[in-house]
């Protein structure tokens, strides 16, 4: 089995000692750069800030490249903390982490084969007519391969990088140390609490058995919905480290950006309506809005839903808080919005009046499209830019930092991702009636509560449907 050289191929450091050494090497390189840069600044008569010395363009490239090669929790934590909108971290640090979303390397064939043998045994090729060595997707925790079984099943095989699950705690501890010494975290941010939340989430995401259960639950819950299709896992080939599932032939969701306007609008509306159903009816949400997790089947006119590793269960109390927030936003009543913000911990009773005013102003800006029954043009609206600029202003204010519950940050991530997807599609939708209908899903009776379809689950790479280029060939390959 040949080891095909590729610029994005690198072996995953699979032991905690090896990963710690890589992180330590990165820290040493950054320290040397800080010392040299600080000395140069002092000789020039300037007193440098630590953040300016750490986050030089060269150091940003070093951090991004090293974490993309390490993969695992070190890379995933950066993705999670960036939350796609930069509303938790300052823009300099968020930019570094945001670059990691599309820069994963993949395993060389020899390391891949070792993982497959450990899970399936040395004669695993006897089960397949074809197994594409070249992955069709690679991300922070694993990579996806196309395969055809001897009994004719067309599958996508998600393979976890070796050592990832056992290095989560040390990866987060080491990366947390780098973040703390960077000098960029706003005063008041409880980074230890965020790191602990991320650690627990990543342990769940690294268990493909849990993701398989979440995928099955979603497939069951949406089985009667003609708007969506969800793959089902192949239990006979799935393990804690490997998730085999139906390969669903489809096109990237972005390819629909040139489709007729009514199709683009319907796709976006379906996904927004699904998010309401997830939150208010199912009590469980797939919180990773990466475009690669949504695809489209032109022949069936359905949206394909992929990657259920970041599925998150919302407690009923949190769902009630979100219901109050959405109801207040739809009402246009600032007093109700203030009460909902307090209830959901966007504000606290001792928040200074001028800070509370800024938060409410920001919330009203974000929810302004909900005040009209007219179509909202996602592609031309300046809302995304306005929100980004406001979030950056908040991050620079070291005197005020209220971090909502982690559930809320994941919900923000989903909403921001759907907004960007709708903008990519050029959708034009009347949001008020859509979300009013979505809110009505939450209360079929006065005492009804959302029924979760699954407890928190697992995560992994983006399922893509492009064909691989190289194959492990069994003797019977045709």
C-alpha positions in Angstrom: 0.0 0.0 0.0 1.8 3.1 -1.2 2.1 6.2 0.9 1.0 9.0 -1.5 2.7 12.2 -0.7 0.5 15.2 -0.4 1.1 18.7 1.0 -1.9 18.3 3.4 -0.8 14.9 4.6 0.9 14.6 8.0 1.0 11.9 10.7 -1.1 12.7 13.7 0.9 12.8 17.0 -0.9 10.0 18.8 0.5 10.0 22.3 -0.1 12.5 25.1 3.7 12.9 25.5 4.2 13.5 21.8 1.4 16.0 21.7 2.6 17.8 24.8 6.1 18.0 23.2 4.6 19.6 20.1 2.7 22.1 22.1 5.7 22.8 24.2 7.8 23.3 21.1 5.2 25.8 19.8 5.3 27.6 23.2 9.1 27.7 23.1 9.1 29.2 19.5 6.6 31.8 20.6 8.6 32.7 23.7 11.7 33.2 21.6 9.8 35.4 19.2 8.4 37.4 22.1 11.9 38.0 23.6 13.4 39.0 20.3 10.4 41.3 19.4 10.4 42.8 22.9 14.1 43.6 22.8 13.7 45.2 19.4 10.8 47.4 20.5 12.7 48.5 23.6 15.8 49.4 21.6 13.4 51.5 19.4 12.2 53.3 22.5 8.7 51.7 22.6 7.2 49.8 25.5 5.5 46.7 23.8 2.3 45.0 24.9 2.5 41.2 25.4 -0.4 40.7 23.1 1.3 42.6 20.3 4.4 40.4 20.7 2.6 37.1 20.7 0.2 37.7 17.9 2.5 38.9 15.1 1.5 37.7 11.6 4.4 35.2 11.7 3.3 33.8 15.0 -0.3 33.6 13.9 0.8 31.4 11.0 2.9 29.2 13.3 0.0 28.7 15.7 -2.5 27.9 13.0 -0.1 25.5 11.1 0.9 23.6 14.3 -2.7 23.2 15.6 -3.9 22.1 12.1 -1.2 19.4 12.2 -1.9 18.3 15.7 -5.7 18.2 15.1 -7.8 16.9 18.0 -8.8 19.0 21.0 -6.1 21.6 20.4 -7.6 22.4 17.0 -11.3 21.8 17.9 -11.1 24.0 21.0 -10.0 26.9 18.8 -13.0 26.2 16.5 -15.4 26.1 19.4 -14.1 29.2 21.1 -14.1 31.3 17.9 -17.9 30.5 17.6 -17.7 31.8 14.1 -18.7 35.3 15.2 -15.8 36.3 17.5 -18.2 37.4 20.2 -16.3 35.8 23.0 -12.7 36.4 22.1 -11.0 39.5 20.8 -10.7 39.6 17.0 -6.9 38.9 16.9 -7.3 35.6 18.8 -10.6 34.8 17.1 -9.0 35.2 13.7 -6.3 32.6 14.5 -8.9 30.1 15.6 -11.2 30.8 12.7 -8.5 29.9 10.3 -8.5 26.4 11.7 -12.0 25.5 10.4 -10.7 24.6 7.0 -7.1 23.7 7.5 -7.0 20.2 8.8 -4.3 17.8 7.4 -5.2 14.2 6.9 -3.4 11.0 7.9 -0.9 9.3 5.6 -2.2 5.9 4.3 0.1 3.9 6.6 -1.3 5.5 9.7 -4.9 5.2 8.4 -4.3 1.5 7.8 -3.1 1.0 11.4 -6.3 2.6 12.7 -8.5 0.4 10.5 -6.7 -2.8 11.4 -7.1 -2.0 15.1 -10.8 -1.5 14.7 -11.7 -4.0 12.0 -8.9 -6.6 12.1 -6.1 -7.3 9.6 -8.4 -8.8 6.9 -10.8 -5.8 6.8 -10.5 -5.5 3.0 -12.4 -8.7 2.6 -15.5 -6.7 3.6 -15.1 -4.2 0.7 -15.2 -4.0 -3.0 -13.5 -0.6 -2.8 -12.1 1.7 -0.1 -10.9 5.1 -1.2 -7.6 6.0 0.7 -7.8 9.6 -0.2 -10.4 11.2 2.3 -13.3 13.1 0.9 -13.2 15.3 4.1 -10.8 16.0 6.9 -11.4 18.0 10.1 -10.2 18.3 13.7 -11.2 14.9 15.1 -11.2 12.6 12.1 -11.5 12.2 8.3 -14.1 10.7 6.0 -13.6 8.0 3.3 -15.8 6.6 0.5 -16.3 2.8 0.5 -18.4 0.1 -1.2 -19.0 -3.1 0.7 -19.1 -6.6 -0.8 -22.9 -6.6 -0.3 -23.2 -3.5 -2.3 -23.7 -0.8 0.3 -22.3 2.7 -0.6 -20.9 4.1 2.6 -19.1 7.1 4.0 -16.6 5.9 6.6 -15.6 8.4 9.3 -12.2 7.5 11.0 -11.0 9.2 14.1 -7.4 10.2 14.4 -5.4 8.0 16.7 -4.8 9.2 20.3 -7.3 12.1 20.0 -9.8 10.9 22.6 -7.1 10.2 25.2 -5.3 13.6 24.7 -8.3 15.8 25.1 -7.6 16.8 28.7 -3.9 17.5 28.2 -4.6 19.3 24.9 -7.1 21.7 26.5 -4.9 22.3 29.5 -1.9 23.1 27.3 -3.9 25.3 24.9 -5.5 27.1 27.8 -2.1 28.0 29.1 -1.2 29.6 25.8 -4.5 31.6 25.8 -3.9 32.8 29.4 -0.4 34.1 28.7 -1.4 35.8 25.5 -2.8 38.8 27.4 -5.8 39.1 25.0 -8.6 37.7 27.1 -11.0 40.4 28.3 -11.1 41.0 32.1 -13.8 39.0 33.7 -13.8 36.1 31.2 -13.9 32.9 33.2 -11.7 31.0 30.8 -11.5 28.0 33.2 -15.2 27.5 33.1 -15.2 27.7 29.3 -12.3 25.2 29.0 -14.2 22.8 31.3 -17.3 23.1 29.2 -15.3 22.5 26.0 -13.5 19.5 27.6 -16.8 17.8 28.5 -18.2 18.5 25.0 -15.1 17.2 23.3 -15.2 13.9 25.3 -18.7 13.4 24.0 -17.8 14.4 20.4 -14.9 12.0 20.3 -17.3 9.0 20.9 -18.6 8.0 17.5 -20.9 5.5 19.2 -22.8 8.5 20.6 -22.9 10.2 17.3 -24.3 7.1 15.7 -27.2 7.2 18.3 -27.8 10.9 17.6 -27.8 10.3 13.8 -30.3 7.5 14.3 -32.5 9.6 16.5 -32.5 12.4 13.9 -33.2 10.0 11.1 -36.2 8.7 13.1 -37.5 12.1 14.1 -37.4 13.5 10.6 -38.4 10.3 8.7 -41.8 11.7 7.9 -40.5 15.1 6.9 -40.2 15.3 3.1 -37.8 18.3 3.3 -34.9 16.4 4.7 -32.8 13.3 4.4 -30.5 11.9 7.1 -28.0 9.0 6.6 -28.3 6.0 8.9 -25.3 4.3 10.5 -24.0 0.9 9.5 -23.7 -0.8 12.9 -21.7 -3.8 11.7 -18.8 -1.5 10.6 -19.1 1.2 13.3 -17.0 1.3 16.5 -16.1 4.0 19.0 -13.4 5.2 16.6 -15.1 4.6 13.2 -18.6 5.7 12.1 -19.9 4.0 8.9 -23.0 5.5 7.4 -25.0 5.7 4.2 -23.3 7.7 1.5 -26.0 10.1 0.1 -25.3 11.4 -3.3 -25.8 15.1 -3.3 -24.3 18.5 -4.2 -22.8 21.1 -1.9 -25.4 23.4 -0.5 -23.5 26.4 -1.8 -24.0 25.0 -5.4 -27.6 26.1 -5.0 -26.6 29.7 -5.0 -27.4 29.8 -8.7 -30.7 28.0 -8.4 -34.0 29.9 -9.0 -34.9 32.3 -6.2 -37.8 30.3 -4.9 -35.7 27.2 -4.4 -33.0 29.2 -2.6 -35.6 30.8 -0.4 -37.2 27.5 0.4 -33.9 25.8 1.4 -33.1 28.6 3.8 -36.7 28.7 5.2 -36.6 24.9 5.8 -33.3 25.2 7.8 -34.6 28.0 9.9 -37.9 26.2 10.6 -35.9 23.0 11.4 -33.8 25.0 14.0 -37.0 26.1 15.7 -38.2 22.5 15.7 -34.9 21.3 17.1 -35.0 23.8 19.9 -38.7 24.0 20.8 -40.0 20.5 20.0 -37.1 18.1 19.9 -35.1 19.8 22.7 -31.9 18.8 20.8 -29.9 20.7 18.2 -27.1 20.0 15.8 -25.0 23.0 16.7 -22.3 22.9 14.0 -23.5 25.1 11.1 -20.5 24.4 8.8 -21.7 24.6 5.2 -20.3 21.1 4.5 -22.9 19.7 7.0 -25.8 20.7 4.7 -26.1 19.3 1.1 -28.9 19.1 -1.4 -30.4 16.4 -3.6 -31.8 18.1 -6.8 -33.6 14.9 -7.9 -35.6 14.6 -4.6 -35.6 18.3 -3.7 -34.4 17.5 -0.2 -31.7 19.0 2.0 -29.2 16.4 3.3 -28.2 16.8 7.0 -24.8 15.5 8.0 -22.5 15.3 11.1 -24.3 14.9 14.4 -21.3 15.0 16.6 -22.0 18.5 17.9 -25.6 17.6 18.8 -26.5 19.3 22.1 -29.4 18.7 24.4 -31.1 21.9 25.9 -32.6 21.7 29.4 -36.3 22.7 29.6 -35.4 25.8 31.7 -33.0 27.0 28.9 -35.7 26.3 26.3 -38.1 28.5 28.3 -35.5 31.3 28.4 -35.1 31.1 24.6 -38.8 31.1 24.1 -39.1 34.3 26.2 -36.2 35.9 24.3 -37.8 35.2 20.9 -41.2 36.3 22.0 -39.7 39.6 23.3 -37.8 40.1 20.1 -40.9 39.6 18.0 -42.9 42.0 20.3 -40.5 44.9 19.8 -41.0 45.8 23.5 -37.6 46.9 25.0 -38.8 46.3 28.5 -39.7 42.7 27.7 -36.4 42.3 26.0 -34.6 43.6 29.1 -36.4 41.1 31.3 -35.6 38.2 28.9 -32.0 39.2 28.8 -31.8 39.1 32.6 -33.5 35.8 32.7 -31.1 34.3 30.1 -28.0 35.7 31.8 -27.1 38.2 29.0 -27.3 40.7 31.8 -27.1 40.5 35.6 -29.0 42.6 38.2 -25.7 44.5 39.0 -24.8 45.3 35.4 -24.1 49.0 35.0 -26.9 51.0 33.3 -24.6 52.1 30.4 -23.5 48.5 29.8 -27.1 47.2 29.9 -28.0 49.9 27.4 -25.2 48.7 25.0 -26.3 45.1 25.3 -30.0 45.9 24.6 -29.1 48.2 21.7 -27.1 45.3 20.2 -29.9 42.8 20.8 -32.4 45.2 19.1 -30.0 45.6 16.1 -29.7 41.8 15.8 -33.5 41.3 16.0 -34.5 44.3 13.8 -35.3 42.0 10.8 -38.0 40.3 12.9 -40.1 43.5 13.1 -41.3 43.3 9.5 -43.4 40.9 7.4 -41.5 42.0 4.3 -38.7 39.7 2.9 -35.3 40.2 4.5 -32.4 40.2 2.0 -29.7 38.2 3.7 -27.1 38.9 1.0 -27.3 42.7 0.9 -28.1 43.4 4.5 -25.3 45.1 6.5 -26.5 43.3 9.7 -23.6 40.8 9.8 -21.0 43.5 9.5 -22.8 45.6 12.1 -22.9 42.7 14.6 -19.2 41.9 14.0 -18.1 45.4 14.6 -20.3 45.6 17.8 -18.9 42.3 19.0 -15.3 43.6 18.5 -16.1 46.7 20.5 -17.4 44.6 23.3 -14.3 42.5 23.3 -12.1 45.6 23.6 -14.0 46.7 26.7 -12.1 45.1 29.5 -14.5 46.5 32.1 -17.5 44.5 31.0 -17.6 40.8 30.1 -20.7 38.7 30.8 -20.4 35.3 29.1 -23.8 33.7 28.6 -24.2 29.9 29.4 -22.3 27.6 27.0 -25.7 26.4 25.6 -26.3 30.0 24.5 -22.9 30.2 22.8 -23.7 27.1 20.8 -27.1 28.5 19.8 -25.4 31.7 18.7 -23.1 29.7 16.6 -25.9 27.8 14.9 -27.9 31.0 14.2 -24.8 32.9 12.9 -24.0 29.9 10.6 -27.5 29.8 9.2 -27.4 33.5 8.6 -24.2 33.2 6.6 -25.6 30.2 4.7 -28.8 32.1 3.8 -26.6 35.0 2.7 -24.5 32.7 0.5 -27.8 31.4 -1.1 -29.0 35.0 -1.6 -32.2 34.1 0.3 -35.0 36.7 0.7 -37.4 35.7 3.5 -40.1 37.4 5.7 -38.6 36.3 9.0 -41.3 37.5 11.3 -44.1 35.1 10.1 -41.5 32.3 9.9 -40.3 32.7 13.5 -43.8 33.4 14.8 -44.8 30.0 13.4 -41.6 28.5 14.8 -42.4 29.9 18.3 -45.9 28.4 18.1 -44.3 24.9 17.8 -43.1 25.3 21.4 -46.4 25.2 23.2 -49.0 22.7 21.9 -50.4 22.9 25.4 -49.9 25.1 28.5 -47.6 22.6 30.2 -46.0 21.0 27.2 -42.2 20.6 27.4 -39.7 19.8 24.6 -38.9 16.1 24.3 -35.2 15.5 23.6 -34.5 13.0 20.9 -31.0 12.3 22.3 -28.7 13.3 25.1 -25.5 15.1 24.1 -23.4 13.4 21.5 -20.3 13.2 19.5 -18.6 15.1 16.7 -16.3 14.7 13.7 -15.4 15.8 10.3 -17.7 17.3 7.7 -19.3 14.7 5.6 -18.7 15.6 2.0 -19.8 13.6 -1.1 -16.9 14.1 -3.5 -15.2 11.0 -4.8 -11.8 10.0 -3.4 -8.9 9.6 -5.8 -7.0 6.6 -4.5 -8.2 3.2 -3.3 -7.2 0.3 -1.1 -7.9 -2.5 -3.6 -9.0 -5.9 -2.5 -8.3 -8.8 -4.9 -12.0 -8.7 -5.9 -12.1 -5.0 -6.6 -13.9 -4.3 -9.9 
